[in-house]
Amino acid sequence: MVLTTATRIFVIFNMFDWKVLARICILLIFNLSNGMQLLGQAAKTAVAPSQQLNFIEARLNAGQLEEAMAAFNELKSDDYSDSTAYYYHRLGSTLTFRLGRFDASVSHLRTLLHLSYKLDYSAPSKGLTLFNLGKLLSKQGQVDSAKLLLFESINEYRKANLPIDVADCWRTLGNIYIGQHDYFKAIEAMTSAQEILHVMKRHGEVDSINQEYYVQQLAWCYFNLAEFYHRVDDRTKVRIYLKYSQDLLEKYSDQFPYIKKEALENQGRIFNLLGDYQESITSYLALLNSPELKHSAQYELHILLKIAQVFGGPYQQFEHAIAYWRRALDFAKEGEMDQSSELVPMYRELARCYINNNQPVLARQSLEAAWSLVDRPGMNLQRAILYFNEARLAILTTDYEKAIHYIDTAQLIFDFPKSASLANILVLKSFAYLKLYKQTERIDDLNTSIHLSKKALDVLIAYEEQHFSRTSEGNAYRRCIEMQLEGLFLLSDIRPDDTTKDEIFQLLELGKARTIRQNLSFEQLYATNSSDIINQYESLKSRRAILLNEYYNKENQKSNSHQIEIGYELSMIESSLQEALNKIKVEQKVKGSQWNIINIQQNLPRESAVILYFMGDSTIYSFSIHKTGVLGKRLILKKDALSLLEDISAHVTNLRISEDTLGTELFEAYEIVLLPQIRELPKSIKHLQLVADGPLLSLPWAALCTSAPKTHDFRRWPYLINTYSVSNLPTTRLLAETSSDRSRAEIACIAVDSIAGEVLNGIDEELSSLRHLYDADYTSFRNSDNFRFIKDLNDFPILHFATHAFPNIRQPIQSYFLFPDSNRLTMLHLLSSNVKAELISLGACNTGKGPWQPGIGIVSMAHIFLQSGSNSVLSNTWAYSDRLTEKVITAFHKNLRNQIPLNESLQLAQLDYVENAKPELSAHPFYWAGLQIHGNTKPFKVKKRAPIVPFIVGLIGLLYLLRRLMISRAS
């Protein structure tokens, strides 16, 4: 009876087109009698196909996805008119998307888009279809098509005056650009979304829309901006935007249940972005186990996947990752998951974790489970990635020919665009050929490996230059270099020739030629470059922001002609911005190394040698160049040797370590990194210029011992500086670029006596000594309460900083010198004022300390000064005793005034300090070995002043003779 009545009511409501009431009626009956299945069967016999769609939508809204899909599959779109077919495909796209069947969803959306234009539906309808299709295509890797659809969606939403939807499109475009590492376009898109949302808030348009949707969009916009600044290593901006995002979500979390859930999930994303992986996982687990929040099965699976991804990705905890991937798989199988779209990536990632955890049998089982599900058309990308996992598994089991076959098959199935992914694929194939060569000793395999690693490096460099990125692919970049070096060194053993040696040199030099400017955020990049094109770019951005404000102003929207005029100018600005960006990329592009071995030999003094290092995973590649020859060395490191090199700097600064232990470690480090090269160098070599890498960058080279110390008296240890002077080069290019003679030695001292009541020891003695040394060439800026003196610093070839320095490990450009009243003089402030000198003398702690970045080196304050245009820098790698180290710095400047090269000036100053140290403990390397000279070592000119006393005596004598002559003539 209930069923008959319900069916009649439903038919009557549909006759009058009261579809909403019809759906409500169905849901009420379903909840009261739980008779949805019977109602569906009645509907098939009693209603038209268009009405059956309403039943399917009711099941969809009730969460009965599989039942809805089964009923949907029984329908045929051929039976419908265009308008009903539109409804059919809209419902189909929603159903297949909810079930994770993205290929089917794309198919429905394409038909939907065609029908919306054929029937001339409203702009919002077209905009939504374009937007959904664009998002799905971007998920499938079709980013160019996705971008075109999203831009068209923006146009449709603008016609309908839907700014929040326009913002959503810009935000989605920003995410696509971030994925492509096109950071200029990413920041433009994200900023556009943010500006639109802020304009809506200012004009009071938020109250008239879904406020929950607005809050969600703005929070995601903030988070995406944080993600962008994370990519360009601007940690300050990352924290600012993450705080904006979290504050906004927490503000509305009590008002909207979904926002509360979003706020908790956002905490996990924030910690993950900041590298606090344990905190990220803790946040996700708290959300998963939260008793007051109800989770759908889909959302619970979503959180499980997040946890598994963190464990198996950056956190590298594969045991835990495996446990959560298996838990997620079990959960997915119990629920309503699509067997191909969702389970295949999960099995694939589980297999990857098994491979990384050296469990080939379990990895094989996971891959077979994934292969059994890849049976649909349109899954070529999934198949290709599975073949790459097969290749990794084959390498793990030493079947290298099979690995190569799998990689070739994957590349045939899917044409990977030029990207970091393609570079990694080529490196994997190069590695397989290299291993195959070591098995078979076929020279063709070695040549193929070298060719593939070269190709991978070319792909990566072209990709990075195109997208203006130098840091995000640093690790992939290093893998390319290491593979190529490995092959070239093996080839050099077989067939040594000058061409191979020059290739090795160029490859080592390539990694050192990158500059710090690529690590700055774009605001900082503008601040350090006065180029007219960048000023033009900034002006265009400002004008664009003003026009966007006008475009969404309600008063302006009343005038169609004014709106068209604004839109036209906006399109012109977009074109000009793109042109400006292309010019900026050309200006900022880092030129590759153009120097060869002969150039370096021509610029090297006869008694000098330069040694380039590259650190692989467990191998040191080195290359020594001197006036009459070159030498390449490949050193395999044991695990304890690598640990020694990483920890030795910390051991030198730890005064509690026994003399025997420290002396042994300093000798072992010398044996590992220098002795193999020094054995082959001419006996006449007295000066070493080192282009270091990895942990070698912080090595206290001067304190290395050339033999095991046989005494506890630090003054009599066989330090390296007893035999060689040591200096550091960021790149051998400096040997040619700084070949011009030095100017006159004139110094400006920037000093602080005390900070927050703490007196800085040794400042008076240090400045007094420098004043005496430089005499009329000395200028002091002491205890300045403002930074107006910065504008005068470029008048001096030598700058000496005598104050506290504080490196910022997270964001090196924000490292600073501390002045009275807690005023901070940051590196950004100095670079913005274009401060540089021929020598920067840093009498401050930790100025050689910083984070290590692939392809860059240690990004310390000294490094930033060098890369901003200063020729030489004297820095300290750690904190030290002011009074004791002041003696070394003063002696260094004394030697400099005697026109001694900078590397020898420091060597002599350190030797003199060690020899005369009292008590003997003050000769410990901690007190002097942290001082290092970086860059050009050429001496300064010092204008000799005529002695004043002999000049006066001679003048008096001349006057006396003239007077006698005049008297004699008069008489």
Sequence and secondary structure as in RCSB ss.txt:
>XXXX:A:sequence
MVLTTATRIFVIFNMFDWKVLARICILLIFNLSNGMQLLGQAAKTAVAPSQQLNFIEARLNAGQLEEAMAAFNEL
KSDDYSDSTAYYYHRLGSTLTFRLGRFDASVSHLRTLLHLSYKLDYSAPSKGLTLFNLGKLLSKQGQVDSAKLLL
FESINEYRKANLPIDVADCWRTLGNIYIGQHDYFKAIEAMTSAQEILHVMKRHGEVDSINQEYYVQQLAWCYFNL
AEFYHRVDDRTKVRIYLKYSQDLLEKYSDQFPYIKKEALENQGRIFNLLGDYQESITSYLALLNSPELKHSAQYE
LHILLKIAQVFGGPYQQFEHAIAYWRRALDFAKEGEMDQSSELVPMYRELARCYINNNQPVLARQSLEAAWSLVD
RPGMNLQRAILYFNEARLAILTTDYEKAIHYIDTAQLIFDFPKSASLANILVLKSFAYLKLYKQTERIDDLNTSI
HLSKKALDVLIAYEEQHFSRTSEGNAYRRCIEMQLEGLFLLSDIRPDDTTKDEIFQLLELGKARTIRQNLSFEQL
YATNSSDIINQYESLKSRRAILLNEYYNKENQKSNSHQIEIGYELSMIESSLQEALNKIKVEQKVKGSQWNIINI
QQNLPRESAVILYFMGDSTIYSFSIHKTGVLGKRLILKKDALSLLEDISAHVTNLRISEDTLGTELFEAYEIVLL
PQIRELPKSIKHLQLVADGPLLSLPWAALCTSAPKTHDFRRWPYLINTYSVSNLPTTRLLAETSSDRSRAEIACI
AVDSIAGEVLNGIDEELSSLRHLYDADYTSFRNSDNFRFIKDLNDFPILHFATHAFPNIRQPIQSYFLFPDSNRL
TMLHLLSSNVKAELISLGACNTGKGPWQPGIGIVSMAHIFLQSGSNSVLSNTWAYSDRLTEKVITAFHKNLRNQI
PLNESLQLAQLDYVENAKPELSAHPFYWAGLQIHGNTKPFKVKKRAPIVPFIVGLIGLLYLLRRLMISRAS
>XXXX:A:secstr
 HHHHHHHHHHHHHHTT HHHHHHHHHHHHHHH  HHHHHHHHHHHS HHHHHHHHHHHHHTT HHHHHHHHHT 
 GGGS HHHHHHHHHHHHHHHHHTT HHHHHHHHHHHHHHHHHTT  HHHHHHHHHHHHHHHHHTT HHHHHHHH
HHHHHHHHHTT HHHHHHHHHHHHHHHHHTT HHHHHHHHHHHHHHHHHHHHTT GGGS HHHHHHHHHHHHHHH
HHHHHHTT HHHHHHHHHHHHHHHHHHTTT HHHHHHHHHHHHHHHHHTT HHHHHHHHHHHHT TTS   HHHH
HHHHHHHHHHHHTTT  HHHHHHHHHHHHHHHHHTT  TTTTHHHHHHHHHHHHHHTT HHHHHHHHHHHHTT  
STT HHHHHHHHHHHHHHHHHTT HHHHHHHHHHHHHHS   SSHHHHHHHHHHHHHHHHHHHHH  HHHHHHHH
HHHHHHHHHHHHHHHHTT SSTTHHHHHHHHHHHHHHHHHHHHHS  HHHHHHHHHHHHHHHS  GGGGS HHHH
HHT   HHHHHHHHHHHHHHHHHHHHT HHHHT HHHHHHHHHHHHHHHHHHHHHHHHHHHHH        HHHH
HHHS TTEEEEEEEE SSEEEEEEEETTEEEEEEEE  HHHHHHHHHHHHHHT TTS HHHHHHHHHHHHHHHTH
HHHTTS TT  EEEEE  GGGGG  GGG BSS   SS GGGS BGGGT EEEE S TTHHHHT S   B  EEEE
E SEETTEE TTHHHHHHHHHHHHGGGEEEEES SSSGGGGGGGG SEEEEES EE  SS GGG EEEEGGGEEE
EHHHHHHTT   SEEEE STTTT   EETTTEE  HHHHHHHTT SEEEEESS   HHHHHHHHHHHHHHHHTT 
 HHHHHHHHHHHHHHT SSGGGGSGGGTTTEEEEE     B      HHHHHHHHHHHHHHHHHHHHHHH 
